[in-house]
Amino acid sequence: MSFQLSEIGLIEPTPMKPRINSDVAYAKLRRMILLGELPPQSKLKIEVLQRELELSSTPVREALNRLTTEGLVVSEENRGFRAAPLTVSDLRDITRMRLLMEGEALADAIRCGNAAWEAGIVAAHYSLARFERVSNGARGEEWTVLHKAFHMSLLAACSFPRILAMCDNLFDQSERYRRFAVRLQPGTRDVAAEHLAIMDAVITRDVTTASMLLLDHLRATGERVLSTLSRSAA
């Protein structure tokens, strides 16, 4: 089964239709930055990007300004734009926010979720686990799509839309760091077992265990990526 990033809102936020050119440029550039296709601190020249995206300079500039407000692009006075760097302090901030937001969102989702929510979690986990079996553990773009689909399915019944939106954005921000780290040092954790344990605790409505397992899962990822990033900086 093949998935596209836009199908579940991964990295490319679900747009309103019809999309204007600035929305197209924003979605494409955001995806390229988060997936590392535009490397950290790389120069983002408008004249180059407009040729690659086949758009005029105005929507490209508007998209870069929007991405600046998200922290994915840095605007340098009189020097244009660059993809935001990957820093230890930013990663710590993202991880801390995920621990705060996702713990709250999961607890609320367990309280509010119904049978359809449970079914969505089971289906998302099945798709992720099946892909891991047939792909021999590949951690490419398709795995990222399914991984996010599973994590967001856990939180989908959360009754606080702002918290849910923040969790969605923080996942993407964190994924940018994870993809960078895994290129330098592939992980050795049994992530599949962690996902299964989280799902089981959520389905049985064990708020304490589910929250603990999810936060441990996020914390372990943050610590591993932080270690890799620190060694790379050194």
Secondary structure as GFF3:
##gff-version 3
##sequence-region A 1 234
A	DSSP	alpha_helix	5	8	.	.	.	ID=ss1
A	DSSP	alpha_helix	21	34	.	.	.	ID=ss2
A	DSSP	beta_strand	43	44	.	.	.	ID=ss3
A	DSSP	alpha_helix	46	53	.	.	.	ID=ss4
A	DSSP	alpha_helix	57	70	.	.	.	ID=ss5
A	DSSP	beta_strand	73	76	.	.	.	ID=ss6
A	DSSP	beta_strand	80	83	.	.	.	ID=ss7
A	DSSP	alpha_helix	88	112	.	.	.	ID=ss8
A	DSSP	alpha_helix	115	134	.	.	.	ID=ss9
A	DSSP	alpha_helix	141	155	.	.	.	ID=ss10
A	DSSP	alpha_helix	161	184	.	.	.	ID=ss11
A	DSSP	alpha_helix	191	203	.	.	.	ID=ss12
A	DSSP	alpha_helix	207	233	.	.	.	ID=ss13
###
